[in-house]
Amino acid sequence: MSPIYYLPGYGGQLANGLGRELMRRGYDIVGRETRGDFRNLVFDDQTQAVQQDLKDHFWRKDARVICNSYGGYLFLHAQAGMEAFIGRVLLLSPIVGEFSNAQARTSFSPPRPTRLKELAEAKKFNSPSSCEIHVGE
């Protein structure tokens, strides 16, 4: 079975959380941890690294990509700068821009918080060929 390309949430590791569970079930996981050296890159370099990973190692119809939260945000920005990805993509509660919750007193503003919305409204976003998005409360 070919490996799954995994992008975890902000500050996430491949071998923790969902990545750990996928490995426990026998899946081979590769991808980018969103911490350490990768996190220290400027945002454009992060998205270019994801683009290069996909083009070099996962550009085929049977490829599988799983992204969680901020990892989904990285993937969507990488996708915005390339042809429609031909593999299968699963986005779990992807961040798509800035948000705040007054009741919980939390907020988050990622780099380029309005870019995805602008591309979608202009009908210029290259959607992946096969993409499932799951969100919840």
Chimera marker file (.cmm) of the C-alpha trace (Angstrom):
<marker_set name="trace">
<marker id="1" x="0.000" y="0.000" z="0.000" r="1" g="1" b="0" radius="0.5"/>
<marker id="2" x="1.364" y="3.428" z="-0.932" r="1" g="1" b="0" radius="0.5"/>
<marker id="3" x="1.986" y="5.966" z="1.849" r="1" g="1" b="0" radius="0.5"/>
<marker id="4" x="-0.429" y="8.682" z="2.905" r="1" g="1" b="0" radius="0.5"/>
<marker id="5" x="0.773" y="12.284" z="2.764" r="1" g="1" b="0" radius="0.5"/>
<marker id="6" x="-0.297" y="13.851" z="6.062" r="1" g="1" b="0" radius="0.5"/>
<marker id="7" x="-0.334" y="17.495" z="7.143" r="1" g="1" b="0" radius="0.5"/>
<marker id="8" x="-1.285" y="17.806" z="10.837" r="1" g="1" b="0" radius="0.5"/>
<marker id="9" x="-2.665" y="20.833" z="12.616" r="1" g="1" b="0" radius="0.5"/>
<marker id="10" x="-0.596" y="23.825" z="13.766" r="1" g="1" b="0" radius="0.5"/>
<marker id="11" x="2.448" y="22.625" z="15.717" r="1" g="1" b="0" radius="0.5"/>
<marker id="12" x="1.539" y="19.007" z="14.963" r="1" g="1" b="0" radius="0.5"/>
<marker id="13" x="3.681" y="15.926" z="14.548" r="1" g="1" b="0" radius="0.5"/>
<marker id="14" x="3.264" y="13.027" z="12.136" r="1" g="1" b="0" radius="0.5"/>
<marker id="15" x="3.527" y="10.395" z="14.885" r="1" g="1" b="0" radius="0.5"/>
<marker id="16" x="0.978" y="11.939" z="17.287" r="1" g="1" b="0" radius="0.5"/>
<marker id="17" x="-2.813" y="12.092" z="17.259" r="1" g="1" b="0" radius="0.5"/>
<marker id="18" x="-4.343" y="11.047" z="13.950" r="1" g="1" b="0" radius="0.5"/>
<marker id="19" x="-0.945" y="10.191" z="12.469" r="1" g="1" b="0" radius="0.5"/>
<marker id="20" x="-0.261" y="7.771" z="15.323" r="1" g="1" b="0" radius="0.5"/>
<marker id="21" x="-3.635" y="6.106" z="14.877" r="1" g="1" b="0" radius="0.5"/>
<marker id="22" x="-3.136" y="5.720" z="11.131" r="1" g="1" b="0" radius="0.5"/>
<marker id="23" x="0.282" y="4.133" z="11.752" r="1" g="1" b="0" radius="0.5"/>
<marker id="24" x="-1.225" y="1.826" z="14.390" r="1" g="1" b="0" radius="0.5"/>
<marker id="25" x="-3.665" y="0.640" z="11.722" r="1" g="1" b="0" radius="0.5"/>
<marker id="26" x="-0.781" y="-0.206" z="9.407" r="1" g="1" b="0" radius="0.5"/>
<marker id="27" x="-0.648" y="2.847" z="7.146" r="1" g="1" b="0" radius="0.5"/>
<marker id="28" x="2.685" y="4.344" z="6.114" r="1" g="1" b="0" radius="0.5"/>
<marker id="29" x="2.600" y="8.075" z="6.889" r="1" g="1" b="0" radius="0.5"/>
<marker id="30" x="4.831" y="10.753" z="5.359" r="1" g="1" b="0" radius="0.5"/>
<marker id="31" x="4.346" y="14.504" z="5.209" r="1" g="1" b="0" radius="0.5"/>
<marker id="32" x="5.353" y="17.679" z="6.986" r="1" g="1" b="0" radius="0.5"/>
<marker id="33" x="5.283" y="18.326" z="10.701" r="1" g="1" b="0" radius="0.5"/>
<marker id="34" x="3.990" y="21.839" z="11.281" r="1" g="1" b="0" radius="0.5"/>
<marker id="35" x="6.634" y="22.632" z="13.896" r="1" g="1" b="0" radius="0.5"/>
<marker id="36" x="10.407" y="22.989" z="14.134" r="1" g="1" b="0" radius="0.5"/>
<marker id="37" x="12.324" y="23.895" z="10.979" r="1" g="1" b="0" radius="0.5"/>
<marker id="38" x="9.236" y="23.723" z="8.756" r="1" g="1" b="0" radius="0.5"/>
<marker id="39" x="7.253" y="26.039" z="11.023" r="1" g="1" b="0" radius="0.5"/>
<marker id="40" x="10.142" y="28.522" z="10.979" r="1" g="1" b="0" radius="0.5"/>
<marker id="41" x="9.920" y="28.872" z="7.184" r="1" g="1" b="0" radius="0.5"/>
<marker id="42" x="8.014" y="31.842" z="5.781" r="1" g="1" b="0" radius="0.5"/>
<marker id="43" x="4.515" y="30.883" z="4.642" r="1" g="1" b="0" radius="0.5"/>
<marker id="44" x="5.337" y="30.957" z="0.902" r="1" g="1" b="0" radius="0.5"/>
<marker id="45" x="8.224" y="28.542" z="1.480" r="1" g="1" b="0" radius="0.5"/>
<marker id="46" x="5.949" y="26.229" z="3.468" r="1" g="1" b="0" radius="0.5"/>
<marker id="47" x="3.365" y="26.088" z="0.680" r="1" g="1" b="0" radius="0.5"/>
<marker id="48" x="6.096" y="25.625" z="-1.945" r="1" g="1" b="0" radius="0.5"/>
<marker id="49" x="7.516" y="22.700" z="0.051" r="1" g="1" b="0" radius="0.5"/>
<marker id="50" x="4.067" y="21.068" z="0.126" r="1" g="1" b="0" radius="0.5"/>
<marker id="51" x="3.644" y="21.666" z="-3.618" r="1" g="1" b="0" radius="0.5"/>
<marker id="52" x="7.031" y="20.091" z="-4.307" r="1" g="1" b="0" radius="0.5"/>
<marker id="53" x="6.270" y="17.076" z="-2.088" r="1" g="1" b="0" radius="0.5"/>
<marker id="54" x="3.011" y="16.471" z="-3.935" r="1" g="1" b="0" radius="0.5"/>
<marker id="55" x="4.490" y="16.944" z="-7.407" r="1" g="1" b="0" radius="0.5"/>
<marker id="56" x="7.582" y="14.812" z="-6.722" r="1" g="1" b="0" radius="0.5"/>
<marker id="57" x="6.051" y="11.923" z="-4.769" r="1" g="1" b="0" radius="0.5"/>
<marker id="58" x="2.242" y="11.973" z="-4.857" r="1" g="1" b="0" radius="0.5"/>
<marker id="59" x="1.203" y="13.159" z="-8.314" r="1" g="1" b="0" radius="0.5"/>
<marker id="60" x="-0.915" y="10.143" z="-9.247" r="1" g="1" b="0" radius="0.5"/>
<marker id="61" x="-4.585" y="9.211" z="-9.092" r="1" g="1" b="0" radius="0.5"/>
<marker id="62" x="-4.147" y="6.616" z="-6.332" r="1" g="1" b="0" radius="0.5"/>
<marker id="63" x="-2.316" y="9.067" z="-4.022" r="1" g="1" b="0" radius="0.5"/>
<marker id="64" x="-3.954" y="9.903" z="-0.698" r="1" g="1" b="0" radius="0.5"/>
<marker id="65" x="-3.582" y="13.144" z="1.238" r="1" g="1" b="0" radius="0.5"/>
<marker id="66" x="-5.023" y="13.777" z="4.707" r="1" g="1" b="0" radius="0.5"/>
<marker id="67" x="-4.923" y="17.246" z="6.261" r="1" g="1" b="0" radius="0.5"/>
<marker id="68" x="-6.117" y="18.322" z="9.676" r="1" g="1" b="0" radius="0.5"/>
<marker id="69" x="-7.000" y="21.898" z="10.685" r="1" g="1" b="0" radius="0.5"/>
<marker id="70" x="-4.015" y="24.146" z="9.849" r="1" g="1" b="0" radius="0.5"/>
<marker id="71" x="-2.596" y="21.369" z="7.663" r="1" g="1" b="0" radius="0.5"/>
<marker id="72" x="-5.700" y="21.798" z="5.505" r="1" g="1" b="0" radius="0.5"/>
<marker id="73" x="-4.984" y="25.509" z="5.277" r="1" g="1" b="0" radius="0.5"/>
<marker id="74" x="-1.453" y="24.783" z="4.073" r="1" g="1" b="0" radius="0.5"/>
<marker id="75" x="-2.729" y="22.266" z="1.530" r="1" g="1" b="0" radius="0.5"/>
<marker id="76" x="-5.381" y="24.646" z="0.171" r="1" g="1" b="0" radius="0.5"/>
<marker id="77" x="-2.820" y="27.418" z="-0.268" r="1" g="1" b="0" radius="0.5"/>
<marker id="78" x="-0.428" y="24.981" z="-1.956" r="1" g="1" b="0" radius="0.5"/>
<marker id="79" x="-3.288" y="23.810" z="-4.200" r="1" g="1" b="0" radius="0.5"/>
<marker id="80" x="-4.063" y="27.423" z="-5.106" r="1" g="1" b="0" radius="0.5"/>
<marker id="81" x="-0.645" y="27.692" z="-6.725" r="1" g="1" b="0" radius="0.5"/>
<marker id="82" x="-0.704" y="24.559" z="-8.875" r="1" g="1" b="0" radius="0.5"/>
<marker id="83" x="-2.865" y="22.473" z="-11.182" r="1" g="1" b="0" radius="0.5"/>
<marker id="84" x="-5.758" y="20.580" z="-9.616" r="1" g="1" b="0" radius="0.5"/>
<marker id="85" x="-4.294" y="17.757" z="-7.535" r="1" g="1" b="0" radius="0.5"/>
<marker id="86" x="-5.185" y="14.427" z="-9.162" r="1" g="1" b="0" radius="0.5"/>
<marker id="87" x="-5.150" y="12.211" z="-6.050" r="1" g="1" b="0" radius="0.5"/>
<marker id="88" x="-7.686" y="11.865" z="-3.239" r="1" g="1" b="0" radius="0.5"/>
<marker id="89" x="-7.785" y="14.488" z="-0.490" r="1" g="1" b="0" radius="0.5"/>
<marker id="90" x="-9.448" y="14.343" z="2.928" r="1" g="1" b="0" radius="0.5"/>
<marker id="91" x="-9.677" y="17.641" z="4.827" r="1" g="1" b="0" radius="0.5"/>
<marker id="92" x="-10.638" y="17.377" z="8.496" r="1" g="1" b="0" radius="0.5"/>
<marker id="93" x="-11.916" y="20.638" z="9.983" r="1" g="1" b="0" radius="0.5"/>
<marker id="94" x="-9.714" y="22.721" z="7.695" r="1" g="1" b="0" radius="0.5"/>
<marker id="95" x="-8.983" y="26.312" z="8.579" r="1" g="1" b="0" radius="0.5"/>
<marker id="96" x="-9.973" y="28.484" z="5.622" r="1" g="1" b="0" radius="0.5"/>
<marker id="97" x="-9.265" y="31.935" z="7.046" r="1" g="1" b="0" radius="0.5"/>
<marker id="98" x="-9.227" y="33.873" z="10.275" r="1" g="1" b="0" radius="0.5"/>
<marker id="99" x="-11.738" y="33.196" z="13.024" r="1" g="1" b="0" radius="0.5"/>
<marker id="100" x="-12.610" y="34.287" z="16.517" r="1" g="1" b="0" radius="0.5"/>
<marker id="101" x="-14.893" y="33.033" z="19.244" r="1" g="1" b="0" radius="0.5"/>
<marker id="102" x="-15.784" y="35.689" z="21.798" r="1" g="1" b="0" radius="0.5"/>
<marker id="103" x="-17.388" y="33.176" z="24.149" r="1" g="1" b="0" radius="0.5"/>
<marker id="104" x="-14.258" y="31.011" z="24.279" r="1" g="1" b="0" radius="0.5"/>
<marker id="105" x="-12.005" y="34.090" z="24.031" r="1" g="1" b="0" radius="0.5"/>
<marker id="106" x="-9.989" y="32.602" z="21.199" r="1" g="1" b="0" radius="0.5"/>
<marker id="107" x="-8.981" y="33.878" z="17.804" r="1" g="1" b="0" radius="0.5"/>
<marker id="108" x="-6.604" y="32.873" z="15.045" r="1" g="1" b="0" radius="0.5"/>
<marker id="109" x="-5.417" y="34.780" z="12.010" r="1" g="1" b="0" radius="0.5"/>
<marker id="110" x="-3.254" y="32.683" z="9.692" r="1" g="1" b="0" radius="0.5"/>
<marker id="111" x="-1.062" y="34.140" z="6.939" r="1" g="1" b="0" radius="0.5"/>
<marker id="112" x="-3.083" y="35.509" z="4.002" r="1" g="1" b="0" radius="0.5"/>
<marker id="113" x="-6.435" y="35.014" z="5.762" r="1" g="1" b="0" radius="0.5"/>
<marker id="114" x="-8.596" y="36.270" z="2.850" r="1" g="1" b="0" radius="0.5"/>
<marker id="115" x="-6.759" y="34.687" z="-0.117" r="1" g="1" b="0" radius="0.5"/>
<marker id="116" x="-8.805" y="31.476" z="-0.356" r="1" g="1" b="0" radius="0.5"/>
<marker id="117" x="-12.089" y="33.384" z="-0.197" r="1" g="1" b="0" radius="0.5"/>
<marker id="118" x="-10.914" y="35.833" z="-2.860" r="1" g="1" b="0" radius="0.5"/>
<marker id="119" x="-9.853" y="33.009" z="-5.190" r="1" g="1" b="0" radius="0.5"/>
<marker id="120" x="-13.138" y="31.158" z="-4.665" r="1" g="1" b="0" radius="0.5"/>
<marker id="121" x="-15.247" y="34.263" z="-5.281" r="1" g="1" b="0" radius="0.5"/>
<marker id="122" x="-13.290" y="34.987" z="-8.475" r="1" g="1" b="0" radius="0.5"/>
<marker id="123" x="-13.716" y="31.315" z="-9.510" r="1" g="1" b="0" radius="0.5"/>
<marker id="124" x="-9.922" y="31.009" z="-9.745" r="1" g="1" b="0" radius="0.5"/>
<marker id="125" x="-9.308" y="28.264" z="-7.178" r="1" g="1" b="0" radius="0.5"/>
<marker id="126" x="-8.100" y="24.962" z="-8.650" r="1" g="1" b="0" radius="0.5"/>
<marker id="127" x="-10.039" y="22.417" z="-6.609" r="1" g="1" b="0" radius="0.5"/>
<marker id="128" x="-8.486" y="18.965" z="-6.195" r="1" g="1" b="0" radius="0.5"/>
<marker id="129" x="-9.995" y="16.286" z="-8.439" r="1" g="1" b="0" radius="0.5"/>
<marker id="130" x="-11.334" y="14.321" z="-5.454" r="1" g="1" b="0" radius="0.5"/>
<marker id="131" x="-11.803" y="16.032" z="-2.108" r="1" g="1" b="0" radius="0.5"/>
<marker id="132" x="-13.875" y="15.249" z="0.987" r="1" g="1" b="0" radius="0.5"/>
<marker id="133" x="-14.251" y="17.822" z="3.733" r="1" g="1" b="0" radius="0.5"/>
<marker id="134" x="-15.439" y="16.861" z="7.207" r="1" g="1" b="0" radius="0.5"/>
<marker id="135" x="-16.184" y="19.455" z="9.886" r="1" g="1" b="0" radius="0.5"/>
<marker id="136" x="-17.890" y="19.352" z="13.240" r="1" g="1" b="0" radius="0.5"/>
<marker id="137" x="-18.443" y="21.308" z="16.391" r="1" g="1" b="0" radius="0.5"/>
<link id1="1" id2="2" r="1" g="1" b="0" radius="0.2"/>
<link id1="2" id2="3" r="1" g="1" b="0" radius="0.2"/>
<link id1="3" id2="4" r="1" g="1" b="0" radius="0.2"/>
<link id1="4" id2="5" r="1" g="1" b="0" radius="0.2"/>
<link id1="5" id2="6" r="1" g="1" b="0" radius="0.2"/>
<link id1="6" id2="7" r="1" g="1" b="0" radius="0.2"/>
<link id1="7" id2="8" r="1" g="1" b="0" radius="0.2"/>
<link id1="8" id2="9" r="1" g="1" b="0" radius="0.2"/>
<link id1="9" id2="10" r="1" g="1" b="0" radius="0.2"/>
<link id1="10" id2="11" r="1" g="1" b="0" radius="0.2"/>
<link id1="11" id2="12" r="1" g="1" b="0" radius="0.2"/>
<link id1="12" id2="13" r="1" g="1" b="0" radius="0.2"/>
<link id1="13" id2="14" r="1" g="1" b="0" radius="0.2"/>
<link id1="14" id2="15" r="1" g="1" b="0" radius="0.2"/>
<link id1="15" id2="16" r="1" g="1" b="0" radius="0.2"/>
<link id1="16" id2="17" r="1" g="1" b="0" radius="0.2"/>
<link id1="17" id2="18" r="1" g="1" b="0" radius="0.2"/>
<link id1="18" id2="19" r="1" g="1" b="0" radius="0.2"/>
<link id1="19" id2="20" r="1" g="1" b="0" radius="0.2"/>
<link id1="20" id2="21" r="1" g="1" b="0" radius="0.2"/>
<link id1="21" id2="22" r="1" g="1" b="0" radius="0.2"/>
<link id1="22" id2="23" r="1" g="1" b="0" radius="0.2"/>
<link id1="23" id2="24" r="1" g="1" b="0" radius="0.2"/>
<link id1="24" id2="25" r="1" g="1" b="0" radius="0.2"/>
<link id1="25" id2="26" r="1" g="1" b="0" radius="0.2"/>
<link id1="26" id2="27" r="1" g="1" b="0" radius="0.2"/>
<link id1="27" id2="28" r="1" g="1" b="0" radius="0.2"/>
<link id1="28" id2="29" r="1" g="1" b="0" radius="0.2"/>
<link id1="29" id2="30" r="1" g="1" b="0" radius="0.2"/>
<link id1="30" id2="31" r="1" g="1" b="0" radius="0.2"/>
<link id1="31" id2="32" r="1" g="1" b="0" radius="0.2"/>
<link id1="32" id2="33" r="1" g="1" b="0" radius="0.2"/>
<link id1="33" id2="34" r="1" g="1" b="0" radius="0.2"/>
<link id1="34" id2="35" r="1" g="1" b="0" radius="0.2"/>
<link id1="35" id2="36" r="1" g="1" b="0" radius="0.2"/>
<link id1="36" id2="37" r="1" g="1" b="0" radius="0.2"/>
<link id1="37" id2="38" r="1" g="1" b="0" radius="0.2"/>
<link id1="38" id2="39" r="1" g="1" b="0" radius="0.2"/>
<link id1="39" id2="40" r="1" g="1" b="0" radius="0.2"/>
<link id1="40" id2="41" r="1" g="1" b="0" radius="0.2"/>
<link id1="41" id2="42" r="1" g="1" b="0" radius="0.2"/>
<link id1="42" id2="43" r="1" g="1" b="0" radius="0.2"/>
<link id1="43" id2="44" r="1" g="1" b="0" radius="0.2"/>
<link id1="44" id2="45" r="1" g="1" b="0" radius="0.2"/>
<link id1="45" id2="46" r="1" g="1" b="0" radius="0.2"/>
<link id1="46" id2="47" r="1" g="1" b="0" radius="0.2"/>
<link id1="47" id2="48" r="1" g="1" b="0" radius="0.2"/>
<link id1="48" id2="49" r="1" g="1" b="0" radius="0.2"/>
<link id1="49" id2="50" r="1" g="1" b="0" radius="0.2"/>
<link id1="50" id2="51" r="1" g="1" b="0" radius="0.2"/>
<link id1="51" id2="52" r="1" g="1" b="0" radius="0.2"/>
<link id1="52" id2="53" r="1" g="1" b="0" radius="0.2"/>
<link id1="53" id2="54" r="1" g="1" b="0" radius="0.2"/>
<link id1="54" id2="55" r="1" g="1" b="0" radius="0.2"/>
<link id1="55" id2="56" r="1" g="1" b="0" radius="0.2"/>
<link id1="56" id2="57" r="1" g="1" b="0" radius="0.2"/>
<link id1="57" id2="58" r="1" g="1" b="0" radius="0.2"/>
<link id1="58" id2="59" r="1" g="1" b="0" radius="0.2"/>
<link id1="59" id2="60" r="1" g="1" b="0" radius="0.2"/>
<link id1="60" id2="61" r="1" g="1" b="0" radius="0.2"/>
<link id1="61" id2="62" r="1" g="1" b="0" radius="0.2"/>
<link id1="62" id2="63" r="1" g="1" b="0" radius="0.2"/>
<link id1="63" id2="64" r="1" g="1" b="0" radius="0.2"/>
<link id1="64" id2="65" r="1" g="1" b="0" radius="0.2"/>
<link id1="65" id2="66" r="1" g="1" b="0" radius="0.2"/>
<link id1="66" id2="67" r="1" g="1" b="0" radius="0.2"/>
<link id1="67" id2="68" r="1" g="1" b="0" radius="0.2"/>
<link id1="68" id2="69" r="1" g="1" b="0" radius="0.2"/>
<link id1="69" id2="70" r="1" g="1" b="0" radius="0.2"/>
<link id1="70" id2="71" r="1" g="1" b="0" radius="0.2"/>
<link id1="71" id2="72" r="1" g="1" b="0" radius="0.2"/>
<link id1="72" id2="73" r="1" g="1" b="0" radius="0.2"/>
<link id1="73" id2="74" r="1" g="1" b="0" radius="0.2"/>
<link id1="74" id2="75" r="1" g="1" b="0" radius="0.2"/>
<link id1="75" id2="76" r="1" g="1" b="0" radius="0.2"/>
<link id1="76" id2="77" r="1" g="1" b="0" radius="0.2"/>
<link id1="77" id2="78" r="1" g="1" b="0" radius="0.2"/>
<link id1="78" id2="79" r="1" g="1" b="0" radius="0.2"/>
<link id1="79" id2="80" r="1" g="1" b="0" radius="0.2"/>
<link id1="80" id2="81" r="1" g="1" b="0" radius="0.2"/>
<link id1="81" id2="82" r="1" g="1" b="0" radius="0.2"/>
<link id1="82" id2="83" r="1" g="1" b="0" radius="0.2"/>
<link id1="83" id2="84" r="1" g="1" b="0" radius="0.2"/>
<link id1="84" id2="85" r="1" g="1" b="0" radius="0.2"/>
<link id1="85" id2="86" r="1" g="1" b="0" radius="0.2"/>
<link id1="86" id2="87" r="1" g="1" b="0" radius="0.2"/>
<link id1="87" id2="88" r="1" g="1" b="0" radius="0.2"/>
<link id1="88" id2="89" r="1" g="1" b="0" radius="0.2"/>
<link id1="89" id2="90" r="1" g="1" b="0" radius="0.2"/>
<link id1="90" id2="91" r="1" g="1" b="0" radius="0.2"/>
<link id1="91" id2="92" r="1" g="1" b="0" radius="0.2"/>
<link id1="92" id2="93" r="1" g="1" b="0" radius="0.2"/>
<link id1="93" id2="94" r="1" g="1" b="0" radius="0.2"/>
<link id1="94" id2="95" r="1" g="1" b="0" radius="0.2"/>
<link id1="95" id2="96" r="1" g="1" b="0" radius="0.2"/>
<link id1="96" id2="97" r="1" g="1" b="0" radius="0.2"/>
<link id1="97" id2="98" r="1" g="1" b="0" radius="0.2"/>
<link id1="98" id2="99" r="1" g="1" b="0" radius="0.2"/>
<link id1="99" id2="100" r="1" g="1" b="0" radius="0.2"/>
<link id1="100" id2="101" r="1" g="1" b="0" radius="0.2"/>
<link id1="101" id2="102" r="1" g="1" b="0" radius="0.2"/>
<link id1="102" id2="103" r="1" g="1" b="0" radius="0.2"/>
<link id1="103" id2="104" r="1" g="1" b="0" radius="0.2"/>
<link id1="104" id2="105" r="1" g="1" b="0" radius="0.2"/>
<link id1="105" id2="106" r="1" g="1" b="0" radius="0.2"/>
<link id1="106" id2="107" r="1" g="1" b="0" radius="0.2"/>
<link id1="107" id2="108" r="1" g="1" b="0" radius="0.2"/>
<link id1="108" id2="109" r="1" g="1" b="0" radius="0.2"/>
<link id1="109" id2="110" r="1" g="1" b="0" radius="0.2"/>
<link id1="110" id2="111" r="1" g="1" b="0" radius="0.2"/>
<link id1="111" id2="112" r="1" g="1" b="0" radius="0.2"/>
<link id1="112" id2="113" r="1" g="1" b="0" radius="0.2"/>
<link id1="113" id2="114" r="1" g="1" b="0" radius="0.2"/>
<link id1="114" id2="115" r="1" g="1" b="0" radius="0.2"/>
<link id1="115" id2="116" r="1" g="1" b="0" radius="0.2"/>
<link id1="116" id2="117" r="1" g="1" b="0" radius="0.2"/>
<link id1="117" id2="118" r="1" g="1" b="0" radius="0.2"/>
<link id1="118" id2="119" r="1" g="1" b="0" radius="0.2"/>
<link id1="119" id2="120" r="1" g="1" b="0" radius="0.2"/>
<link id1="120" id2="121" r="1" g="1" b="0" radius="0.2"/>
<link id1="121" id2="122" r="1" g="1" b="0" radius="0.2"/>
<link id1="122" id2="123" r="1" g="1" b="0" radius="0.2"/>
<link id1="123" id2="124" r="1" g="1" b="0" radius="0.2"/>
<link id1="124" id2="125" r="1" g="1" b="0" radius="0.2"/>
<link id1="125" id2="126" r="1" g="1" b="0" radius="0.2"/>
<link id1="126" id2="127" r="1" g="1" b="0" radius="0.2"/>
<link id1="127" id2="128" r="1" g="1" b="0" radius="0.2"/>
<link id1="128" id2="129" r="1" g="1" b="0" radius="0.2"/>
<link id1="129" id2="130" r="1" g="1" b="0" radius="0.2"/>
<link id1="130" id2="131" r="1" g="1" b="0" radius="0.2"/>
<link id1="131" id2="132" r="1" g="1" b="0" radius="0.2"/>
<link id1="132" id2="133" r="1" g="1" b="0" radius="0.2"/>
<link id1="133" id2="134" r="1" g="1" b="0" radius="0.2"/>
<link id1="134" id2="135" r="1" g="1" b="0" radius="0.2"/>
<link id1="135" id2="136" r="1" g="1" b="0" radius="0.2"/>
<link id1="136" id2="137" r="1" g="1" b="0" radius="0.2"/>
</marker_set>
